[in-house]
Amino acid sequence: MKTGKYYGTHWYWDAEDREYVICATWLHERNYPEMPDYVSLEAIEVEEQEMNAPDLDLSIGSPVWKSVYEDGMPMADIREVEYL
């Protein structure tokens, strides 16, 4: 994977078991062969949520942010960010 920004889909369920589809933007930087690559969570946003479900706190350090960060960058369906 080359250096750049990528986005992928994550899922989150709140305490009421409501499902949220989260789009996360990740920064991936290739490193030297003897060192691991650098991956950083840059931003998250809700793409889908159930009707009448409350908006989530998406700030850094929130439970949603931590959940997405712990899931890590989804290598199966990751897509490069395209700027228009």
Secondary structure as UniProt FT lines:
FT   STRAND          4..13
FT   TURN            15..16
FT   STRAND          19..29
FT   TURN            33..34
FT   STRAND          38..49
FT   TURN            51..52
FT   TURN            60..61
FT   HELIX           63..71
FT   STRAND          79..80
//
